[in-house]
Amino acid sequence: MYFVLGAAIVVAILHSLLPDHWVPLAIVARTQRWSLWRVGRVTFLASLG
């Protein structure tokens, strides 16, 4: 049981590191010259939906 839980956690972490999740937000933030505070807020709101 612990193996399955550990494997699920590892897969979730590795999946979140894929560039298709964070690159679009980083590109928009850089081109629009968003502050770090705004990037954080938008990231938080995006994670809710």
MOPAC internal coordinates of N, CA, C and O (Angstrom, degrees):
PM7 1SCF
backbone

  N    0.0000 0     0.00 0     0.00 0    0    0    0
  C    1.4499 1     0.00 0     0.00 0    1    0    0
  C    1.5255 1   111.12 1     0.00 0    2    1    0
  O    1.2310 1   120.47 1   138.36 1    3    2    1
  N    1.3351 1   116.71 1   -41.64 1    3    2    1
  C    1.4612 1   119.84 1   179.58 1    5    3    2
  C    1.5235 1   111.26 1   -65.97 1    6    5    3
  O    1.2310 1   120.71 1   148.37 1    7    6    5
  N    1.3283 1   116.24 1   -31.63 1    7    6    5
  C    1.4597 1   119.81 1   178.36 1    9    7    6
  C    1.5249 1   110.70 1   -64.21 1   10    9    7
  O    1.2310 1   120.35 1   136.19 1   11   10    9
  N    1.3126 1   116.93 1   -43.81 1   11   10    9
  C    1.4660 1   121.35 1  -179.55 1   13   11   10
  C    1.5250 1   110.21 1   -64.57 1   14   13   11
  O    1.2310 1   120.31 1   136.57 1   15   14   13
  N    1.3100 1   117.02 1   -43.43 1   15   14   13
  C    1.4609 1   120.87 1   178.46 1   17   15   14
  C    1.5246 1   110.99 1   -63.09 1   18   17   15
  O    1.2310 1   120.49 1   134.86 1   19   18   17
  N    1.3143 1   116.66 1   -45.14 1   19   18   17
  C    1.4640 1   120.75 1   178.30 1   21   19   18
  C    1.5164 1   112.03 1   -62.81 1   22   21   19
  O    1.2310 1   120.58 1   138.07 1   23   22   21
  N    1.3342 1   116.50 1   -41.93 1   23   22   21
  C    1.4628 1   120.52 1   178.55 1   25   23   22
  C    1.5234 1   110.96 1   -63.54 1   26   25   23
  O    1.2310 1   120.08 1   139.74 1   27   26   25
  N    1.3230 1   117.45 1   -40.26 1   27   26   25
  C    1.4631 1   121.02 1   178.85 1   29   27   26
  C    1.5221 1   111.13 1   -64.13 1   30   29   27
  O    1.2310 1   120.27 1   140.37 1   31   30   29
  N    1.3052 1   117.09 1   -39.63 1   31   30   29
  C    1.4649 1   120.90 1   178.85 1   33   31   30
  C    1.5213 1   110.60 1   -66.31 1   34   33   31
  O    1.2310 1   120.42 1   135.82 1   35   34   33
  N    1.3248 1   116.80 1   -44.18 1   35   34   33
  C    1.4708 1   120.65 1   179.42 1   37   35   34
  C    1.5215 1   110.36 1   -62.90 1   38   37   35
  O    1.2310 1   119.94 1   135.39 1   39   38   37
  N    1.3194 1   117.72 1   -44.61 1   39   38   37
  C    1.4661 1   120.94 1   179.36 1   41   39   38
  C    1.5249 1   110.51 1   -63.09 1   42   41   39
  O    1.2310 1   119.74 1   139.07 1   43   42   41
  N    1.3164 1   118.10 1   -40.93 1   43   42   41
  C    1.4649 1   121.20 1   179.49 1   45   43   42
  C    1.5231 1   111.34 1   -63.32 1   46   45   43
  O    1.2310 1   120.31 1   137.32 1   47   46   45
  N    1.3160 1   117.02 1   -42.68 1   47   46   45
  C    1.4660 1   120.59 1   179.69 1   49   47   46
  C    1.5216 1   110.76 1   -66.35 1   50   49   47
  O    1.2310 1   120.44 1   132.96 1   51   50   49
  N    1.3204 1   116.77 1   -47.04 1   51   50   49
  C    1.4645 1   119.66 1   179.84 1   53   51   50
  C    1.5255 1   111.11 1   -63.74 1   54   53   51
  O    1.2310 1   120.27 1   142.05 1   55   54   53
  N    1.3208 1   117.09 1   -37.95 1   55   54   53
  C    1.4589 1   120.86 1   179.61 1   57   55   54
  C    1.5294 1   111.06 1   -64.30 1   58   57   55
  O    1.2310 1   120.04 1   142.93 1   59   58   57
  N    1.3221 1   117.53 1   -37.07 1   59   58   57
  C    1.4686 1   120.33 1  -179.23 1   61   59   58
  C    1.5252 1   112.19 1   -72.03 1   62   61   59
  O    1.2310 1   119.89 1   161.23 1   63   62   61
  N    1.3131 1   117.82 1   -18.77 1   63   62   61
  C    1.4615 1   120.96 1   179.77 1   65   63   62
  C    1.5269 1   113.13 1   -84.00 1   66   65   63
  O    1.2310 1   119.99 1   169.77 1   67   66   65
  N    1.3200 1   117.63 1   -10.23 1   67   66   65
  C    1.4602 1   120.06 1   179.42 1   69   67   66
  C    1.5274 1   109.88 1   -62.05 1   70   69   67
  O    1.2310 1   120.12 1   -39.47 1   71   70   69
  N    1.3241 1   117.39 1   140.53 1   71   70   69
  C    1.4669 1   120.15 1  -174.44 1   73   71   70
  C    1.5245 1   114.97 1   -64.23 1   74   73   71
  O    1.2310 1   119.19 1   158.69 1   75   74   73
  N    1.3215 1   119.16 1   -21.31 1   75   74   73
  C    1.4610 1   119.05 1  -179.07 1   77   75   74
  C    1.5257 1   112.43 1   -68.73 1   78   77   75
  O    1.2310 1   120.10 1   170.26 1   79   78   77
  N    1.3193 1   117.42 1    -9.74 1   79   78   77
  C    1.4588 1   120.61 1   178.63 1   81   79   78
  C    1.5237 1   112.52 1   -91.82 1   82   81   79
  O    1.2310 1   119.55 1   140.54 1   83   82   81
  N    1.3066 1   118.46 1   -39.46 1   83   82   81
  C    1.4648 1   119.82 1  -172.17 1   85   83   82
  C    1.5212 1   114.52 1  -112.83 1   86   85   83
  O    1.2310 1   119.39 1   161.32 1   87   86   85
  N    1.3250 1   118.77 1   -18.68 1   87   86   85
  C    1.4684 1   120.09 1  -177.88 1   89   87   86
  C    1.5319 1   112.23 1   -64.76 1   90   89   87
  O    1.2310 1   118.43 1   135.27 1   91   90   89
  N    1.3346 1   120.60 1   -44.73 1   91   90   89
  C    1.4725 1   118.39 1   179.09 1   93   91   90
  C    1.5304 1   112.96 1   -57.79 1   94   93   91
  O    1.2310 1   120.48 1   138.66 1   95   94   93
  N    1.3141 1   116.70 1   -41.34 1   95   94   93
  C    1.4664 1   119.73 1   178.64 1   97   95   94
  C    1.5249 1   110.99 1   -66.40 1   98   97   95
  O    1.2310 1   120.30 1   139.43 1   99   98   97
  N    1.3112 1   117.04 1   -40.57 1   99   98   97
  C    1.4655 1   120.66 1   179.48 1  101   99   98
  C    1.5250 1   111.11 1   -65.06 1  102  101   99
  O    1.2310 1   120.31 1   140.65 1  103  102  101
  N    1.3230 1   117.01 1   -39.35 1  103  102  101
  C    1.4695 1   120.39 1   179.90 1  105  103  102
  C    1.5278 1   110.57 1   -66.87 1  106  105  103
  O    1.2310 1   120.29 1   134.11 1  107  106  105
  N    1.3161 1   117.05 1   -45.89 1  107  106  105
  C    1.4665 1   120.29 1   178.73 1  109  107  106
  C    1.5253 1   110.26 1   -62.17 1  110  109  107
  O    1.2310 1   120.45 1   135.66 1  111  110  109
  N    1.3153 1   116.74 1   -44.34 1  111  110  109
  C    1.4658 1   120.31 1  -179.59 1  113  111  110
  C    1.5226 1   111.40 1   -61.47 1  114  113  111
  O    1.2310 1   120.53 1   139.17 1  115  114  113
  N    1.3145 1   116.60 1   -40.83 1  115  114  113
  C    1.4643 1   119.29 1  -178.56 1  117  115  114
  C    1.5290 1   111.30 1   -71.81 1  118  117  115
  O    1.2310 1   119.97 1   136.68 1  119  118  117
  N    1.3301 1   117.66 1   -43.32 1  119  118  117
  C    1.4639 1   119.32 1  -177.77 1  121  119  118
  C    1.5256 1   111.82 1   -69.78 1  122  121  119
  O    1.2310 1   120.35 1   148.19 1  123  122  121
  N    1.3321 1   116.94 1   -31.81 1  123  122  121
  C    1.4602 1   120.64 1   178.73 1  125  123  122
  C    1.5273 1   112.66 1   -89.61 1  126  125  123
  O    1.2310 1   120.61 1   177.46 1  127  126  125
  N    1.3380 1   116.44 1    -2.54 1  127  126  125
  C    1.4681 1   123.29 1  -179.89 1  129  127  126
  C    1.5286 1   112.22 1    55.71 1  130  129  127
  O    1.2310 1   121.60 1  -131.45 1  131  130  129
  N    1.3372 1   114.54 1    48.55 1  131  130  129
  C    1.4552 1   120.29 1   177.94 1  133  131  130
  C    1.5156 1   110.31 1   -72.35 1  134  133  131
  O    1.2310 1   121.12 1   -31.77 1  135  134  133
  N    1.3182 1   115.47 1   148.23 1  135  134  133
  C    1.4661 1   120.27 1   173.42 1  137  135  134
  C    1.5297 1   108.75 1   -74.75 1  138  137  135
  O    1.2310 1   121.16 1   -16.96 1  139  138  137
  N    1.3159 1   115.39 1   163.04 1  139  138  137
  C    1.4636 1   120.06 1   178.51 1  141  139  138
  C    1.5262 1   110.36 1   -62.01 1  142  141  139
  O    1.2310 1   120.41 1   144.91 1  143  142  141
  N    1.3173 1   116.83 1   -35.09 1  143  142  141
  C    1.4628 1   121.49 1   177.92 1  145  143  142
  C    1.5263 1   110.85 1   -61.40 1  146  145  143
  O    1.2310 1   120.39 1   135.40 1  147  146  145
  N    1.3406 1   116.86 1   -44.60 1  147  146  145
  C    1.4611 1   120.05 1  -179.51 1  149  147  146
  C    1.5237 1   111.21 1   -67.87 1  150  149  147
  O    1.2310 1   120.29 1   139.39 1  151  150  149
  N    1.3168 1   117.06 1   -40.61 1  151  150  149
  C    1.4678 1   120.32 1   177.29 1  153  151  150
  C    1.5274 1   109.68 1   -59.73 1  154  153  151
  O    1.2310 1   120.44 1   138.08 1  155  154  153
  N    1.3161 1   116.76 1   -41.92 1  155  154  153
  C    1.4602 1   120.44 1   178.59 1  157  155  154
  C    1.5156 1   112.78 1   -62.80 1  158  157  155
  O    1.2310 1   120.68 1   136.83 1  159  158  157
  N    1.3301 1   116.31 1   -43.17 1  159  158  157
  C    1.4693 1   119.92 1   178.92 1  161  159  158
  C    1.5178 1   111.48 1   -64.05 1  162  161  159
  O    1.2310 1   120.50 1   133.85 1  163  162  161
  N    1.3305 1   116.64 1   -46.15 1  163  162  161
  C    1.4620 1   120.48 1  -179.43 1  165  163  162
  C    1.5267 1   110.55 1   -64.30 1  166  165  163
  O    1.2310 1   120.49 1   139.35 1  167  166  165
  N    1.3186 1   116.68 1   -40.65 1  167  166  165
  C    1.4609 1   120.44 1   177.89 1  169  167  166
  C    1.5189 1   110.72 1   -62.27 1  170  169  167
  O    1.2310 1   120.49 1   136.70 1  171  170  169
  N    1.3239 1   116.67 1   -43.30 1  171  170  169
  C    1.4649 1   120.28 1   178.53 1  173  171  170
  C    1.5219 1   110.87 1   -62.05 1  174  173  171
  O    1.2310 1   120.25 1   133.50 1  175  174  173
  N    1.3228 1   117.12 1   -46.50 1  175  174  173
  C    1.4630 1   120.32 1  -179.62 1  177  175  174
  C    1.5267 1   111.52 1   -64.44 1  178  177  175
  O    1.2310 1   120.31 1   141.51 1  179  178  177
  N    1.3240 1   117.02 1   -38.49 1  179  178  177
  C    1.4623 1   120.19 1   178.39 1  181  179  178
  C    1.5228 1   111.33 1   -66.12 1  182  181  179
  O    1.2310 1   120.38 1   147.60 1  183  182  181
  N    1.3085 1   116.88 1   -32.40 1  183  182  181
  C    1.4663 1   119.34 1  -179.19 1  185  183  182
  C    1.5275 1   112.13 1   -71.95 1  186  185  183
  O    1.2310 1   120.03 1   159.82 1  187  186  185
  N    1.3199 1   117.55 1   -20.18 1  187  186  185
  C    1.4612 1   120.55 1   179.47 1  189  187  186
  C    1.5223 1   112.57 1   -77.59 1  190  189  187
  O    1.2310 1   120.52 1   151.80 1  191  190  189
  N    1.3132 1   116.62 1   -28.20 1  191  190  189
  C    1.4605 1   118.89 1  -175.05 1  193  191  190
  C    1.4269 1   112.09 1  -110.39 1  194  193  191
  O    1.2310 1   120.10 1   180.00 1  195  194  193

